[in-house]
Amino acid sequence: MGVEQEKSLTIYENLRIVKEKIEHAARKAGRAPASVKLIAVTKTVPADIIKHAVAAGVTALGENKAQEMLFKQPLLPPDLEWHFIGRLQSNKVKSVIGKVSLIHSLDSWKLALTINDFALKTGRQVIVLVQVNISGETSKQGLPPAQAADFIKEVITLKGIKIRGLMTIAPETADPEEVRPVFRDLRLLAGRLKNIFPGVDLEYLSMGMSSDFVVAVEEGSNMLRLGTAIFGPRK
Ligand SMILES: *Cc1c(COP(=O)(O)O)cnc(C)c1O
């Protein structure tokens, strides 16, 4: 078997296993498996390899660097959905807006204003998730949970931005049970925010990565960002 064919089979098989686990976790939580959106995180993965995942049915890709995403987009089919999941620098906003379906990482007023300015100038409404740092790790992006309500209250005054949910990144751990409270807390926070802002559609909970996605789905995730589980370890 050729190297390319082998890679394609591995990705296909990885996806099959991932989908099986999602299905099982969703059913366990009494939810429809189809309500969980799978985003294949393609950072550091070359377009040739990403194509195997697309051939296997992946329709949404996640990148965390603007330049890398913009380089890969023309090399892949035009009908894919792109998600921006990393720290977005203000000077990259112009190049990213219009190229992504969802920005998962809104966590500062400065970034909100930059996005809003450009959105209004170009007649768009940019769809975002508010990133919350549930675990409180200093290395993580995201707003402290206690600031989320005040932040949303301000952002909903910006006509160029539409908030559709929350995102968090759990601490790295060997035992996913350890981070269950992180996912639960994001879900509970979303519930409180829905009560405070009934007009804001906080539909999406983007939480769960390769090491912890089963627990994340059990705790209510409906957007998974999976890299390693699909493509193998990054170099
Ligand atoms: C890299 C990355 C992921 C995917 O990580 P894996 O552990 O490889 O699944 C998910 N979310 C964000 C924000 C990332 O940067």
The ligand as an SDF file (V2000), in Angstrom:
LIG
                    3D

 15 15  0  0  0  0  0  0  0  0999 V2000
   -5.0590   22.7410   18.6050 C   0  0  0  0  0  0  0  0  0  0  0  0
   -6.3740   23.1110   19.1220 C   0  0  0  0  0  0  0  0  0  0  0  0
   -7.3950   22.1460   19.2360 C   0  0  0  0  0  0  0  0  0  0  0  0
   -7.2180   20.6960   18.8580 C   0  0  0  0  0  0  0  0  0  0  0  0
   -6.3640   20.0380   19.7450 O   0  0  0  0  0  0  0  0  0  0  0  0
   -6.2400   18.4410   19.7460 P   0  0  0  0  0  0  0  0  0  0  0  0
   -5.8090   18.1200   21.1250 O   0  0  0  0  0  0  0  0  0  0  0  0
   -5.1980   18.1200   18.7300 O   0  0  0  0  0  0  0  0  0  0  0  0
   -7.5430   17.8860   19.4040 O   0  0  0  0  0  0  0  0  0  0  0  0
   -8.6260   22.5580   19.7110 C   0  0  0  0  0  0  0  0  0  0  0  0
   -8.8570   23.8390   20.0730 N   0  0  0  0  0  0  0  0  0  0  0  0
   -7.9080   24.7930   19.9750 C   0  0  0  0  0  0  0  0  0  0  0  0
   -8.2330   26.1730   20.3850 C   0  0  0  0  0  0  0  0  0  0  0  0
   -6.6450   24.4510   19.5050 C   0  0  0  0  0  0  0  0  0  0  0  0
   -5.7040   25.4090   19.4250 O   0  0  0  0  0  0  0  0  0  0  0  0
  1  2  1  0
  2  3  1  0
  2 14  2  0
  3  4  1  0
  3 10  2  0
  4  5  1  0
  5  6  1  0
  6  7  2  0
  6  8  1  0
  6  9  1  0
 10 11  1  0
 11 12  2  0
 12 13  1  0
 12 14  1  0
 14 15  1  0
M  END
$$$$
